[in-house]
Amino acid sequence: MPNSRVIGLDWFGDSDTRMVCDQFHPFRVGEESQENLAQQIESVANLHAARVIRVGGLQISGGGNSWQQWNRLQAIVCEIAAASDSGEFPVATPLTYQCSAGRCRLAGSNCDDVSAADLIAETSGRGIRWLWKQANSTGGMGIRSVPTSTESILESSDGWLQQRITGRSYGLVAIASANQTRMLGLTVGLHQRFGDRPFVYSGSRGPVSQIGGVGVSEVPWRHLQTLIEQVAKSFSLRGLFNLDFIRDASGRWCLLELNARPSASCEVIERWATDAGWVGPDDSLMRMHLEAIDGGDPATRLNWLSESTDWSSSSTRTQWIKRIVFAGQEGIVDVSTIRKRWRAESITIELADLPPERTRIATSEPILTLLFRVDDRAKKMASAQLRRAIRIVQGELLP
């Protein structure tokens, strides 16, 4: 709105975020911070007489029943599979239990609750491994490996037990308007392990045009289009949204979650589409997102992912990589020194999500983000430069 002031709240508050805010407030990070996010937001809003608009992955308690949302998502997959010819629909959902106070119930069923400890002990003999997904978390920060013998689930707050699927992670970026839903691209998810958290989001690579060198037929574009159309309709989505998958060794696509918001991988798709000339220099996916929410139909300008797309063209042989660099040890960020090393070693990778100068970063916290374009013919060179760039960023933390 004209003459509005922007009051920002964020966990880290990089320089990009602070630059657009008239005032900025960091969230207080503590052991119980996830439970009191709502109170912190309300307090700052009251202080400035501000209207609250949530963006990104922020979720708070009371923001909706995630169990009902998962059950609906699971039901959509089952309905499409049942209606498909000869059961050819390649998307499934992993075995999932909703848990509270150490008791679990199979998602989408009316069966009796079972003890989480008993469930884990019983299924371990059948080779089933589990992940614990904490409610109201984002970016893989609340996903933990569950050992075969554990007391932690019994003491945890509400969450999920979900079967761990072995395979590669993918994110499907889509945009929905009142009239149609279109795929914008498929990206490979990058993750990093921190202790018992095996899937902390560390970036994306894409778009994907083929898998394992086999060919574009390996990506079930038609089925994925059907899925996003049904998801957008069922959840009344408008604008950008994201579906996360694991593709297992058999080629099955396991749907993990719906992010009903712009995802971090949107940036990868946007930069690639801008390079290819499919998004104009004065346009952006975020503008299209707002246009769709406002009732417009920006999908008419987005026609690069279709059955007629020429995946052998030079534009589809290039990719963008977004890589979040985490701190291996505690230290102070010196961005100016990092930039000097960049110039001295002729590194062409772009720096983004920069923390304010002289910010102290704790171990395993994100330092900044690297963004760069990779040509299909220079992958080895790009990989070497990325490794060198990560070493520089992590090595320039001051005591």
Disulfide bonds with the S-S distance in Angstrom:
none
